[in-house]
């Protein structure tokens, strides 16, 4: 069972990034997938989640700016991040079926 997160990078405030979480080895479209993030010196916190049925929920801090979606055919979940803020800088992790993927670093800086 593996989760591979990708898509992080350096972006200016107000910019956008799309993160991908590719699942394999038993994680499929029936599994809920969540995104979490951890900034230096802070605890890992919830960002967004999509259920197997497609329902979504978001942390208050990202509502209206981030969206989450899934491509069931490719077992991939996307986190579209718009209007990025400096405080969104963190390592982003995806999580599903008790498995954490390796993080991808997002840096928002001018």
LINGIWO-V801480 format. One record per backbone hydrogen bond with DSSP energy under -1.0 kcal/mol. CO is the residue of the C=O (numbers start at 0). NH is the residue of the N-H. E is the energy in kcal/mol with one decimal. If there is no record, write none. Layout:
# LINGIWO-V801480
co:CO nh:NH e:E
co:CO nh:NH e:E
This chain:
# LINGIWO-V801480
co:1 nh:23 e:-2.1
co:3 nh:21 e:-2.7
co:5 nh:19 e:-2.7
co:8 nh:106 e:-2.9
co:10 nh:108 e:-2.3
co:11 nh:14 e:-2.3
co:14 nh:83 e:-2.4
co:16 nh:80 e:-3.3
co:18 nh:78 e:-2.4
co:19 nh:5 e:-2.3
co:20 nh:76 e:-2.3
co:21 nh:3 e:-2.4
co:23 nh:1 e:-2.1
co:27 nh:30 e:-1.9
co:32 nh:49 e:-2.6
co:33 nh:94 e:-2.4
co:34 nh:46 e:-2.6
co:34 nh:47 e:-1.6
co:35 nh:92 e:-3.0
co:36 nh:44 e:-3.0
co:37 nh:90 e:-2.4
co:38 nh:41 e:-2.3
co:44 nh:36 e:-2.5
co:46 nh:58 e:-2.7
co:47 nh:34 e:-3.2
co:48 nh:56 e:-1.8
co:49 nh:32 e:-2.5
co:50 nh:53 e:-1.3
co:54 nh:50 e:-2.8
co:56 nh:48 e:-2.0
co:58 nh:61 e:-1.7
co:61 nh:64 e:-2.3
co:61 nh:65 e:-2.3
co:64 nh:81 e:-1.8
co:66 nh:79 e:-2.5
co:68 nh:77 e:-3.0
co:70 nh:75 e:-1.9
co:74 nh:22 e:-2.8
co:75 nh:70 e:-3.4
co:76 nh:20 e:-2.2
co:77 nh:68 e:-2.0
co:78 nh:18 e:-2.7
co:79 nh:66 e:-2.3
co:80 nh:16 e:-2.2
co:83 nh:13 e:-3.4
co:84 nh:87 e:-2.0
co:85 nh:88 e:-1.8
co:89 nh:105 e:-2.9
co:90 nh:37 e:-2.2
co:91 nh:103 e:-2.2
co:92 nh:35 e:-2.9
co:93 nh:100 e:-2.7
co:94 nh:33 e:-2.8
co:95 nh:98 e:-1.7
co:98 nh:95 e:-2.2
co:103 nh:91 e:-3.0
co:105 nh:89 e:-1.9
co:106 nh:10 e:-2.7
